[in-house]
Amino acid sequence: MRIIKNILELEENLSNTYVAIGTFDGVHYGHQKLISQAVEKAKEKNGTSVVFTFSSHPLELINKHRAPKSINTIEEKLYLLENLGVDCVILQPFSQEFADLTAEEFADILKTKVGASEIFVGFNFSFGEGGKSDTGDLIKLGEERKILVHEIPAVYLDGQLISSTFTRSQIPEGDINCINRYLGHYFVIMGEVVHGKKLAGEILGFPTANIKLAKRIYPKTGIYGARVKIQGEDFYRYGVVNIGVNPTLKPGEKSVEVNILNFDKLIYGKTVAVELIQYLREEKKFSSIDTLKAQISNDVERWREIVSEKVYGNSSENR
C-alpha cells in the first residue's frame, strides 16, 4: 500500500482513482461500508483505490480543546486500511494552509493531483474553508470537473448510528464483543516492544512483550484473549493480554503486556499488532506471587482451550 504524506507536495499527478474521503478514526463498520465501495469500484474500473485522510484530527488545529482522543494511532489506521485492500493512502497534514483551501481549490486538487474519477463521502461530510461546504456542494463541483460523487448514507447496527463519536464513547468501559461489533474488526493495539521490568518472565515464568503506550484510547483494564501479528511475520499467533496497572507486581504503572503462546524469542524493537478478541477477567490484586502465577497459568490455559475450539482468523501452528 502506497502512503502519500502530503498531496500538495506530490510531484506527479495520480490518475483514474476512486477516492474515499474522511477522518476515519477507528476505521469502524460505517467507514468500511464507504471505503469498500471505493475499493470495489477501483477493481471494476482497473483503477487505484485511494483513502484521503489526515495525519491528525482536524480539531487539533481548529479547536484543540475539543479534539477527541483517538481510537487509533496513525500506524493502526494504516494497518486497518491495508487489511481492507486499499491501494493508496493520502495522509494529509491538516495544516492552516490546507484548512484555508476554498471548496473550489479542494475540488481542483481532487481532480488534478489526486486524479479522482469517482469520490465516496459520508452523509455528514463537510469541507472547504471553515467547513462551510457539504456533500451537495461537492456533487456540484464534481459535475463541473467530471467527477462522480457518491454520498454514502448513515450506517446503523441494532438501531444505533455507528460513528467515531459513539464508538469512542464505548471503548473505555464497554464490552469488547460489542466494541468489536461496532468497529467491524477486532480492537487493535499496535506498538513497539520495549523493555519493561521483566518481572513477569523472571518471577512468574511467563515472558511478556511490553508494548509502548501511545496517546489514544485504551479499553478497560483486564485480561484479554487476543491474536498477535509480529513485524516480519505474515500470520497470527495467539496471546493473553494484560491491560492495566499490574496491582500485584507493579502497582499504579499502566501497561499493555502480551504473553504470546508457545513463543519465547526476543522481539525488542519490533512492532506488534495485538487484536483483542475476548475479555477473560478483570484485573485484580493477588495475595501472593504464587496465587498470581496460578491465575496466569489458568488464563493461558483457558485461552488456549478457547482457541483450540474455534480458530479466529489465520494463525500459525502454535495454538
N, C-alpha and C positions, 0 to 999 in steps of 0.2 A: 504494500500500500504506500503510495506516494504521499508525502507530507509537505505542504507549502506553507511557510511561516508568515508570509506577508504578500498578498496578491498584488499590492501596489508597487512592490519592488521586483516582481517577477519579470524577467527579461522577455521570455517568449509568451505568446498567447495560446491558451488552451482552445480546443475545438471539439464540437459535437459532444458536449457534456450535458448530463442530466443531473440537476443540482438540487439537493435538499438543504434548505437554509434554516438555521435555528441555533439556539444556545445549547440545547440537547444535554443538559445536566442530568445525569442518571442513565441516559440512553434508554428510557423506560419503554413500556409497552406501547404507549401512544407514539413516541418518537419512532419506534421500529416500524409502525404501520406507514409512517411518512417516508422514512429512509428506504424501506424495502421497495416502494414504488419507483424511486429513482434508480435503484439498483436493477430492478427488473426491466425498466424501460431502456436503460443503457445496454443491457444484454440484447434486448429485442432489436434495438437500432444500431447495434455494433458500435456503441459509443463508450464514453467513460462516465462512471458514476462518481459524483463529487458531493461531499458534505462540506458546506460552508458554515463554519462555526468560529468560536472565539477562544483565545488563549486565557481570557479571564471573563468573569461575568460583567456585562455592560454596566451594571450598577456600581461596580468598583470604581468606575470613572464618574458616573452620573451622580450617584449619592452613596458614598461609601458606607454610611451608617445603616443604610437599608439593604446593603449587599448580603445575600444569604451565605451561610456556609455551604460549600459544595458537597454534592453527593459523591462525585468522582474527582480524582485528580486528573490532570491532562493525560497522563500516562494511561490511566484506567479508561478514560474516554476513547483514546486511540485504540486500545486493546479491544474494547467492545465494538467499535466501528469496524475494525478489521474482521472481527468474527461475523459481522453482518455482510461481508463481501464487498465493502466499499473500495473503489479503486484509488481514490484520491481524497485527502482531507486538506481543506484550506483552513489553517489555524490562525485566523486573523487577529492581530492585537487590536483591542478596542481602544484606540488612541483618540485624542482630541481631533486629530486630522481625519480619522475615519468617522467619528461621530458628527463632524461638521459637513459631511457629504450631503448634498441635496438628494432627493429621491431620484431625480433625473441622472445625476452623476453616478449614483449607485447602480442604476439600471444600465448605464453605459458600460460600467466595469463588468457587469454580469454578461453583457453582450460581447464586448471586445476582449477583455483579459481572461474571463472565465470561459468564454465560448459557449454560453448556455443555449441549448436548443429547447429544453424544457426545464421548468423550475417547479419545485414542490415546497409549499409552506403550510404552516398550521393556520387554523381558523382565527387565531388571535395575533397574527404576525403584524409587527409594525417596523418601520424602517425610515431612513432619511433623517435629515437634520431635526433633532428634537423628538424623533419617533412620531412625527406628525402624519406619516403616510401609512396606509394599511394595505391589506391584500387587494382590495378593489383598485387602488392606485397602481399597484404592481401589475395587475392584469392589464390595465390600460397602457402602461408604459411598455409592457411586454408585447402587446399587439403592435405598437408603433415600431418595435425593434424585431418583430417576427420571432418572438419567444413565447411559447405556450406556457401559461402559468396555471398550476393546479392548486386549489385550496383544499387541504385535507380536513375533513370535519373532526370535531371533538371525539375522543375515544373514551368509552365507559366500560367499566368492569363492575358487575354486581350493583349497577346503578350509580357508581361513583365515577366522577370525571377524573381521569388519570392525567395528572400534571406533575411537574417537578415540585411545585409548592406542596401539593398533597403528599407526594411520596416522601419528600424531605421531612415532613411533619411526623411520618410514621416510623422512621428509622430509629431514633434514639431509644424508644421503649417498645417498639412494635414486635409482633411475632414474625420471625424470619420467613416462615412459609407465606404469609400474606405479603410481606415486603417483596419477596421474590416473584410472587404472582403479579404485583403491580409493576415491577421492573420488567418482567418478561425474560429475566435471566437471573442466575444466582448473583447475590450481592458479592461484588469483587473488592478485594483489598490487595493492592499491589505495592511493592516497596522493596528496597534493597535490604538484604540480610546483613545485619550489623552485629557487632559483639555486644552481648549483654553481660550479665554477671555469672552466666554459665552454671547457675545453681541447679537448674532442672536436670542437666546432664550429670554433673559431678555428685550431687547429693541424692537425686531421685533415680538416676539411671535412665531418664527419658530425655535425650538430647532434643532441643528445640531450636528452630530458626526464629530469631528475634527480628521482627520487621520494623524498619524505621518508620516512625509515625509521621503523618502529613497533616496539613491544615485542611481537614474535611470532616464530615460527619461519620461517626462510627456507630454501629449497632450497640444495643445494651450489653453490659458486661455479662460474661458467662462462658460456658464451654460449648463449642460448636463442632459438628462433623462437617468436613469440607473436602473439596478436591483441590489439588495444587499443581500448578504448572511451573516448572523451574526454567529459568532462562537457558536457552540452548537445547531444550527438550521439546518434542512435538506431541507429547502425550501427558495425560493427567495421572498423578499419584493421589493417594488419599491421605488425610491427616486429621488430627484433632487440634482445634484452635482454642486458645485461651485469650479472650479479650477482657481486660480488666486491670486490677491493681495488685494481683497476687498477694492476698492478705496474709498468707502463712509465711511466705519466704521474703517478699519484697513489699511490705505494706505501704500503700499510698503511691506507688510508682506505676503509672499507667503503661500498659504494653500490649502488643499483639504478638503472640508466640504460637508457632505451629509445630507440633510433633508429627513428622511425616512417617507414615507407617513403613516399617521394614527399610529404613533409609538412615544411614549414619555418615554420609560424606560431608566434608566441609564445603559450604557454599557461600561463605562470606563474600560480600561484594556483588553477588548475583541478585538479579531481580526475580521475585517470585510473584505469581498471581494466585491468590487464595480465594476460592469461591465458596461462600458459606451455604451449606445445604440444609442442615438441620440443627436445631437448638437441642443440646443434650441435657444441660442442667445449669443452674445458677452458680455463680462463683461464691465460695464461702470460705471462712477461716476454719482450719482444722486444728485439733488439739495437739497433734504431734506430726513429725515428719513421716513416721510410719503410716499413720492414718491417711495422710495426703498421698503418699506413694501408692497405697492400696486403691484409693479412689481414682487416681490417674490410670492405673492399670485397668480398672473397671471401665473407665471411659473409653480407653483404647480398644478393649475387647468388645465393648458394646458397639462401637462404630464399625469395627472390623466385621462383626456379625451382620449388621445392617447392610453394609456394602456388599457382603457376600450373597445376600438375599436379593438385592436389587442394584444393578450396576447403574451408576449415574454418569452417563456420557462415556466417551472413550477413556480408557485408562491403560496404565502399564499392568504388568502381571503381578504387581507387588501386593495386591489386595488379599 
